[in-house]
Amino acid sequence: MALPVGIRGICIPVPFLEMRTLCLLVILIGSALGQWDANTAYDRQAMVHLFEWKWTDIADECERYLAPNGFGGVQISPPSEHREVWSPWRPWWERYQPVSYKLTSRSGTESELRDMVMRCNNVGVRIYVDAVINHMGSGDTGYGTAGSYYDASAFSFPGVPFASWDFNVANGKCNSNSGDIESYQDVNQVRNCNLVSLRDLDTSKSYVRSKIVEFMNTLIDIGVAGFRVDACKHMWPGDLGAMFGSLNNLNTAYFPAGSRALIFQEVIDQGGEPITAGEYTPYGRVTEFKYGLRVGEAMNGANKLSYFSNFGEAWGMLADGSALVFVDNHDNQRGHGGGGSIITHESPRLYKMANAFMLAFPYGFARVMSSFDFNHDTDAGPPADGNGNTQSVTINADGTCGGGWVCEHRWRQIKNMIGFRNVAAGQPLSNWWSNGNQQIAFGRGDKAFIAINNDGYTLSETLYTGMPSGEYCNLILGDFDSSSSSCSGPTIHVDGSGNAYFNVDTGDDPVAAIHVSAKVGDSSSSPSNPVNPVNPVDPGSPVGYQRTVIFIKKQTIYGQDLFIRGGIDHNKRSGCTSNADTSACALPISHNIGGTNGQFNAWSSGDDFLDWYGAEGDQSTYQGSTPDGTPLVWTTNNPSNGANVQANGYGYTPLNKWGDHYWMVDVDMDCDQTEGSWFEVKAYLKNGAGWEGDIGQGSCSGSSSGSKPYSSNNHFARCGYLNVFEFGSSSCTMESL
């Protein structure tokens, strides 16, 4: 089962007493578990790498495009002061040669960086910094982008300051003749020698670590959500763990108290070397370079898409929760850093298919690329004026980019698949179909469905989607307008049995994709990518104590009773203990159900919190039986039932619109203690199955649904509303009371 603070990768049903013990254990280690969490607003599921963009342009893009279209965040280029290289002329890779940790770079000043982080956070788009901490720059002497002098030949970087004794080669730790890495089969060389003459820092030294941590903490305090850490294969994992463990919690102006920075470590592991990506997963996510290679092989015809139904860990890749996945990146699109069968924007038809697959398939946290055109000059820097100053991104009238900027993230097919991934969040892979070759289709629960045709002939099939009946916008060929529930392109009809006919040709866009938030003519369809404030409390969110009702459908037998536990995830808030009376993750409640039900009256007496910890200290027993949390009562929608909730404490209630076996709790809850009205719930069947299994709740039906504040394997309910769930199911409905 998923505990309020989880042990990553482990989901085990446990009896009540064991759960209490495990909660105590995980509370102690919870602060270290946030390094895998992307910290996105409303659990958005993908980021974009705006490679070499200026800070001012990124701020504008967050506000005008990324937030409205559901992008979770931006990976930015390294913000630290770097060399200015003039031969070749201002190459992209000068950004990866820091000379100090001052925050003035080719992308802008520290003031512009701070403004960008604030503006992006204010519209719910997170910033992830590309942090270069393995090394300093190469070359001889010069001045960096903030004016700092350096002498790389003498290992002197006074802008930090670092001196010769702070570097592995100068300390005699490198065993190669040249001081550079000469053999990738020698672990010591890979981690203690210079990478292509870049001055390799000795990260075992406390002073070096302190300067790196100081740099990263400055960025955290500014408001960034995490880091892509460059060249991690060239650092000892234990050194990285020590530094990451010393980082500050995220800025509470934008993130829940106790949140930790996402860490995703660049480790190029394609097999054949002694250093593996798995060595780094204890410290955060890792870039899964095999992902783009395998997808590229299928798109290029060297493999079959029909084999991809179990793509991910079963293919020798990292675990889902440890992987950062991508089709291409700034290195391998140039043939550097693990190139091979990589698909890039230069093959747009294949590239759209590859990104559609990545954004539809439930594996890893996804990153899409946004490039500039380098015209096969693999050193070329971003579009610049005659003085080497990066030029602003030009936005054309049709929404595409000009001036040498490619902006793949603005392609309709990729932008709309960002929405698909958000809508499908938490839903399992379902209804897989293939023709045995290069045509595939699959769903994500009952929320979304995609068909991809990489064969040389039209995909023409009636397929079971599992989705509700209706007319859906094909988001590859058109855009959905939520204000009018209309589609600018063709639609796909799902019949009452969940079947739909797909006709996907071999043209420029050989993909069809639909999801429940783009249903034509359905006024209940909501945009898949709302613009949401940071750490939001919706404008209409209830405050103070408000009546809150939860129904959970579960057919039981005599002697079985249903309970819930819940509150706020311990990893999302500080001050959470294992005692409901003192825990900041427990939510104060007061029961509203009365009547003559002696069992419920006993178990609800002294139940003053919805919490994760079981029976409270003063919660009463019934005939020697201890409650297993907050008790629910059995209800029906049949007014002819011999009992009713108002008089008898169970039976008929007009709030139940659905049928028998809807267990209910009716409380007044302190909404001020929730996450913008949201809280977690998990059910427990006493004298039965025990804990319900983990679920992946996506978008809910009903007039009062919204976007949950973070990901969880539990139900999410809203304070002040009527919430309807089913035991062990991701289905959910939310209505006003």
SVG drawing of the C-alpha trace seen along z (x, -y; Angstrom):
<svg xmlns="http://www.w3.org/2000/svg" viewBox="-40 -43 92 55">
<polyline fill="none" stroke="black" stroke-width="0.4" points="0.0,0.0 1.1,-3.6 1.9,-5.2 1.6,-9.0 5.4,-9.1 6.3,-6.3 9.4,-4.0 10.1,-4.5 9.3,-1.5 7.6,0.5 3.9,1.0 2.9,3.6 -0.3,4.3 0.3,4.2 -1.8,4.8 -2.6,1.8 0.2,2.3 2.8,2.7 1.6,-0.4 2.1,-2.4 5.7,-1.2 6.4,-1.9 5.0,-5.4 7.4,-6.2 10.3,-4.9 9.4,-6.8 8.7,-10.0 12.3,-9.9 13.6,-9.5 10.9,-11.5 13.0,-14.6 15.3,-12.7 12.5,-11.3 11.6,-14.5 14.5,-14.3 12.4,-12.2 9.3,-14.5 9.1,-17.1 7.3,-19.5 5.0,-20.5 1.8,-22.5 -1.3,-20.3 0.8,-17.2 1.7,-18.2 3.7,-15.5 6.3,-17.0 8.9,-19.7 10.5,-21.4 14.2,-22.2 14.3,-25.8 17.9,-25.3 19.9,-28.6 16.9,-30.8 17.3,-34.2 15.8,-34.6 13.5,-37.4 12.2,-35.2 11.6,-32.3 9.5,-34.5 7.4,-35.6 7.0,-32.0 5.8,-30.8 3.1,-33.4 1.9,-33.4 2.3,-29.7 3.6,-27.2 1.2,-27.7 -2.0,-27.8 -0.9,-24.6 0.0,-22.6 3.7,-22.4 5.0,-21.5 8.3,-23.3 11.4,-24.5 14.9,-23.1 17.1,-26.2 20.7,-26.4 23.4,-26.7 23.0,-30.1 26.6,-30.2 29.3,-32.5 31.1,-30.8 33.9,-31.3 33.4,-33.4 34.8,-31.3 35.6,-33.1 37.1,-30.2 34.9,-28.5 32.6,-31.5 30.5,-31.5 29.7,-27.8 26.9,-26.3 29.3,-24.4 30.9,-27.4 27.9,-27.3 29.3,-24.1 32.6,-25.7 32.0,-27.7 34.5,-30.1 32.5,-31.1 29.1,-30.5 28.0,-34.1 24.6,-34.2 25.4,-36.2 25.6,-34.2 24.8,-34.5 21.1,-34.1 21.1,-37.2 21.8,-38.8 21.0,-37.6 18.2,-40.1 16.7,-38.8 17.1,-35.2 15.3,-36.1 12.5,-37.8 12.0,-34.9 11.8,-32.4 9.2,-34.5 7.1,-35.1 7.1,-31.4 6.3,-30.2 3.5,-32.7 1.7,-31.0 2.6,-27.5 5.5,-26.7 8.6,-25.4 12.2,-26.1 14.9,-23.4 18.5,-24.5 21.2,-22.8 23.9,-22.7 27.5,-22.2 29.4,-21.1 31.7,-18.4 34.3,-20.8 35.4,-24.3 36.4,-25.6 39.4,-24.7 41.7,-26.9 44.3,-29.3 43.4,-32.7 40.5,-35.0 37.4,-36.7 34.0,-35.2 30.5,-36.6 30.4,-38.3 33.9,-39.7 35.7,-37.2 39.3,-36.5 40.5,-32.8 43.6,-30.9 42.6,-27.4 46.1,-26.3 47.0,-27.1 43.7,-25.7 42.9,-29.2 39.3,-30.4 39.3,-33.3 35.6,-34.2 34.6,-31.2 37.4,-31.0 38.9,-27.6 42.7,-27.0 44.9,-24.1 44.3,-22.1 40.6,-21.9 41.1,-19.8 41.7,-16.1 44.5,-16.3 46.5,-18.8 46.0,-16.6 47.5,-13.6 44.2,-11.6 44.1,-11.1 46.1,-8.1 46.2,-8.9 49.3,-10.3 47.5,-13.3 45.4,-14.2 42.3,-13.6 40.1,-10.5 41.8,-8.0 39.8,-4.8 36.1,-4.6 36.8,-1.1 38.8,-2.7 36.3,-4.0 39.0,-6.0 39.9,-7.8 36.3,-8.6 35.7,-10.1 39.0,-11.7 40.5,-12.9 39.6,-15.8 36.7,-15.3 38.0,-16.7 40.4,-19.0 37.7,-20.5 39.2,-21.0 37.8,-18.2 36.8,-19.3 37.7,-17.2 34.2,-16.8 35.4,-14.7 36.7,-17.9 34.4,-19.6 35.4,-23.1 34.6,-22.2 31.3,-20.7 30.4,-23.8 30.9,-26.1 28.7,-23.9 26.0,-23.6 26.1,-27.4 25.6,-27.9 22.7,-25.4 21.1,-26.8 21.2,-30.3 19.1,-29.0 16.7,-27.1 16.2,-30.3 15.4,-32.2 12.7,-29.7 13.8,-26.9 12.2,-23.5 15.2,-21.3 18.3,-20.6 19.6,-18.7 23.1,-17.9 25.6,-17.7 28.2,-15.0 27.3,-12.9 29.0,-9.9 32.2,-11.8 31.5,-12.2 31.5,-9.6 27.9,-8.8 28.6,-9.3 29.9,-12.8 26.7,-13.7 24.6,-12.2 26.4,-14.3 25.9,-17.5 22.3,-16.8 21.6,-16.0 22.9,-19.4 20.5,-21.4 17.8,-23.6 14.2,-22.8 12.4,-24.6 11.2,-28.2 7.8,-28.2 6.7,-31.2 6.1,-28.7 6.2,-25.2 4.7,-23.4 6.8,-23.4 9.4,-20.6 9.5,-20.2 12.8,-19.0 14.5,-19.9 14.0,-17.4 17.4,-16.0 17.9,-14.4 21.4,-13.3 23.0,-13.1 24.5,-9.6 25.2,-8.4 24.8,-4.6 24.3,-2.6 25.9,0.5 29.5,1.8 31.0,-0.4 31.6,0.4 29.7,-2.7 26.0,-2.3 23.0,-4.6 21.7,-2.5 24.5,-3.6 22.9,-7.0 19.2,-6.3 19.5,-6.5 20.2,-10.2 17.5,-11.2 16.2,-10.5 18.6,-9.7 18.5,-10.6 17.6,-7.4 19.6,-7.6 18.5,-4.2 15.0,-5.5 15.6,-7.7 17.8,-5.1 15.2,-2.4 12.4,-4.7 14.6,-5.9 15.3,-2.4 11.6,-1.7 10.9,-4.9 13.9,-4.2 12.7,-0.6 15.4,1.2 12.8,2.5 9.1,2.9 6.6,0.7 4.6,3.9 7.2,5.0 6.8,1.9 3.9,3.0 6.2,3.5 8.7,0.8 10.7,-0.5 12.3,1.5 11.6,4.8 13.9,3.6 16.9,3.1 16.1,-0.5 15.7,-2.3 12.6,-1.9 9.7,-4.2 10.1,-6.4 13.9,-6.9 13.8,-7.8 13.9,-11.1 13.0,-10.3 13.4,-12.1 13.5,-11.5 16.5,-13.7 18.6,-16.3 21.0,-19.1 24.0,-16.7 22.8,-13.7 20.9,-15.7 24.5,-16.8 25.9,-13.3 27.5,-14.0 26.8,-12.4 25.3,-9.1 24.1,-9.8 23.1,-7.0 19.7,-6.2 18.4,-9.5 15.4,-11.1 15.4,-14.9 13.4,-17.8 15.2,-17.4 12.9,-14.3 9.6,-15.9 7.3,-13.1 9.2,-10.5 9.9,-13.1 6.2,-13.8 5.5,-10.1 8.3,-9.5 7.2,-12.4 3.6,-11.3 4.6,-7.8 6.7,-9.2 4.0,-11.6 1.3,-8.8 3.2,-5.9 3.3,-5.6 7.0,-5.5 9.3,-8.1 9.0,-11.9 9.1,-13.3 11.1,-16.2 10.6,-17.6 13.2,-19.5 13.1,-23.0 16.1,-23.7 17.7,-26.2 18.8,-25.4 22.5,-24.6 22.6,-23.6 24.9,-20.5 27.5,-22.7 27.7,-20.8 29.6,-23.7 27.2,-26.5 25.8,-28.6 22.3,-30.1 21.1,-32.8 23.2,-35.9 24.1,-39.3 27.5,-40.4 28.8,-40.8 27.8,-37.3 24.8,-38.4 21.9,-35.9 19.0,-37.1 15.4,-36.9 13.1,-34.2 10.8,-35.5 7.2,-34.3 5.5,-34.3 1.8,-35.1 0.9,-31.4 2.5,-30.6 5.7,-29.1 9.2,-30.5 11.5,-32.3 15.0,-33.8 16.7,-30.4 14.7,-29.0 13.0,-25.7 10.6,-25.6 9.4,-22.0 7.4,-22.5 5.1,-24.8 4.3,-22.2 0.6,-21.4 1.2,-17.7 3.7,-17.9 1.8,-20.7 -1.5,-18.8 0.3,-15.6 1.4,-17.5 -2.3,-17.8 -2.8,-14.2 -0.1,-13.2 -1.6,-15.4 -5.1,-14.0 -3.8,-10.5 -1.7,-10.9 -2.0,-8.0 -3.9,-5.9 -2.5,-2.4 -1.6,-1.3 -4.7,0.4 -6.2,1.9 -3.0,2.5 -3.3,3.4 -0.8,3.9 -0.7,5.3 2.4,7.2 4.6,4.7 4.7,0.9 1.1,0.0 0.1,-0.2 -2.7,-1.7 -3.2,-1.8 -5.2,-3.6 -4.6,-5.1 -7.4,-3.7 -10.7,-5.3 -9.1,-8.8 -7.2,-8.7 -6.3,-6.7 -3.7,-6.9 -3.0,-5.2 0.4,-5.4 1.1,-4.3 4.8,-3.8 4.0,-1.3 3.8,-2.0 0.1,-1.7 -3.0,-3.2 -4.0,-2.0 -7.8,-1.3 -9.2,0.4 -12.1,0.4 -10.5,0.5 -11.7,0.8 -10.8,-2.4 -12.5,-1.9 -13.5,-5.5 -17.0,-7.0 -19.1,-7.4 -19.0,-10.7 -17.3,-12.7 -13.6,-13.5 -11.2,-15.9 -8.3,-14.3 -5.6,-16.4 -2.9,-15.6 -4.8,-17.2 -6.7,-19.9 -7.0,-22.0 -9.8,-21.7 -11.5,-24.9 -12.9,-24.3 -14.9,-27.5 -17.1,-26.2 -16.4,-22.5 -15.4,-22.5 -12.5,-21.1 -10.6,-22.8 -9.9,-19.4 -11.4,-16.0 -13.1,-14.1 -13.2,-10.5 -16.5,-8.9 -16.5,-6.5 -19.7,-4.4 -21.6,-3.2 -19.5,-0.1 -16.2,-2.1 -15.2,-1.2 -13.9,-3.7 -12.9,-3.6 -9.4,-4.9 -8.1,-5.8 -4.5,-6.9 -2.7,-7.4 1.0,-7.5 1.2,-11.3 3.0,-14.0 0.9,-13.3 0.5,-9.5 -1.0,-9.6 -4.5,-10.0 -5.0,-10.9 -8.1,-11.6 -8.7,-12.2 -11.7,-13.0 -11.0,-16.7 -11.4,-17.3 -14.9,-15.9 -16.7,-17.9 -20.1,-19.3 -19.8,-18.3 -20.1,-21.3 -18.6,-19.3 -15.3,-18.9 -12.7,-21.1 -9.4,-22.2 -6.7,-19.7 -4.2,-22.4 -5.7,-25.2 -3.6,-28.1 -3.2,-27.5 -1.7,-29.7 1.2,-28.5 0.4,-26.6 -3.1,-27.6 -6.2,-28.0 -8.9,-28.2 -10.8,-31.5 -13.8,-29.5 -12.0,-27.3 -13.8,-26.9 -12.2,-28.3 -12.6,-27.4 -14.8,-24.4 -17.0,-23.2 -19.3,-20.2 -17.5,-17.5 -19.0,-14.2 -17.2,-11.2 -18.9,-8.1 -16.9,-5.0 -18.6,-2.2 -17.8,1.2 -20.1,4.3 -19.4,6.0 -20.7,8.9 -22.0,9.2 -19.3,8.3 -17.3,6.1 -16.9,2.4 -15.3,-0.3 -12.9,-3.0 -10.7,-5.7 -7.5,-7.3 -5.9,-10.3 -4.8,-13.8 -1.7,-15.3 1.4,-13.4 4.2,-13.7 6.6,-14.5 4.6,-17.6 4.5,-19.4 6.8,-19.9 5.6,-19.3 4.0,-15.9 4.2,-13.4 2.7,-10.0 0.2,-11.5 -3.0,-13.0 -3.2,-15.5 0.1,-17.1 0.6,-16.2 0.4,-19.0 -0.7,-16.4 -3.9,-15.4 -7.1,-17.3 -9.5,-18.3 -13.0,-17.0 -16.3,-16.8 -18.8,-14.1 -22.3,-15.0 -24.0,-11.6 -26.0,-10.8 -28.9,-8.4 -29.1,-5.1 -26.2,-3.2 -24.3,-2.3 -21.3,-0.9 -20.7,-4.1 -21.5,-6.3 -18.7,-4.6 -16.1,-4.6 -16.8,-8.2 -16.5,-9.4 -13.1,-10.9 -12.4,-10.7 -11.3,-14.3 -9.0,-14.0 -8.8,-12.5 -5.2,-11.1 -2.9,-8.3 -2.3,-6.7 -5.3,-4.6 -7.3,-4.8 -6.7,-8.1 -5.8,-8.1 -9.3,-9.0 -11.3,-7.2 -13.8,-4.8 -14.0,-1.0 -17.2,0.9 -17.7,4.2 -13.9,4.5 -13.4,3.8 -10.9,1.0 -11.6,-1.3 -9.2,-1.3 -9.4,-5.0 -12.4,-7.2 -15.6,-5.1 -18.1,-5.2 -21.7,-4.0 -23.5,-1.9 -26.0,-3.8 -28.5,-3.2 -30.5,-5.4 -33.6,-3.4 -36.1,-5.4 -38.0,-2.1 -35.1,-0.7 -36.0,0.0 -33.4,-2.4 -32.2,-5.9 -29.0,-7.8 -30.7,-10.6 -32.6,-8.4 -30.6,-5.2 -27.1,-6.2 -27.1,-4.0 -29.4,-3.2 -31.2,-5.6 -29.9,-9.1 -30.9,-11.5 -27.3,-12.3 -26.8,-8.9 -27.9,-9.1 -26.4,-5.8 -27.5,-2.6 -26.7,-0.2 -23.3,0.2 -22.1,-3.4 -20.4,-3.9 -20.5,-7.4 -18.7,-9.8 -20.3,-13.2 -18.1,-15.6 -17.3,-19.3 -13.6,-19.6 -11.1,-22.5 -10.5,-23.4 -7.7,-25.8 -5.5,-22.7 -5.9,-21.1 -3.8,-21.8 -6.1,-24.4 -9.2,-22.2 -7.5,-18.9 -6.6,-16.0 -5.8,-12.3 -8.0,-9.3 -7.4,-5.6 -10.0,-3.0 -9.6,0.0 -12.0,2.9 -12.2,4.3 -12.6,8.1 -12.0,8.3 -9.4,7.3 -7.8,4.7 -6.3,1.8 -7.5,1.1 -4.9,1.2 -3.0,-1.8 -4.9,-3.7 -4.0,-6.4 -6.7,-9.0 -6.9,-11.3 -9.5,-13.9 -12.8,-13.5 -16.3,-14.0 -18.8,-16.3 -19.4,-20.0 -16.7,-20.6 -13.8,-18.6 -10.4,-20.2 -6.7,-19.4 -5.1,-17.7 -2.0,-19.5 0.4,-16.6 0.7,-12.9 -0.4,-10.1 -1.4,-6.4 -4.5,-7.4 -7.8,-9.0 -7.9,-12.8 -11.0,-14.5 -12.0,-18.1 -13.0,-19.8 -16.4,-21.4 -17.7,-19.2 -19.4,-15.8 -16.8,-13.2 -17.7,-9.8 -15.1,-7.0 -15.1,-3.3 -12.9,-0.9 -9.8,-0.1 -10.8,-2.2 -9.5,-5.4 -13.0,-6.6 -14.1,-9.8 -16.9,-12.4 -17.1,-15.7 -20.2,-17.8 -21.2,-20.8 -23.2,-20.2"/>
</svg>
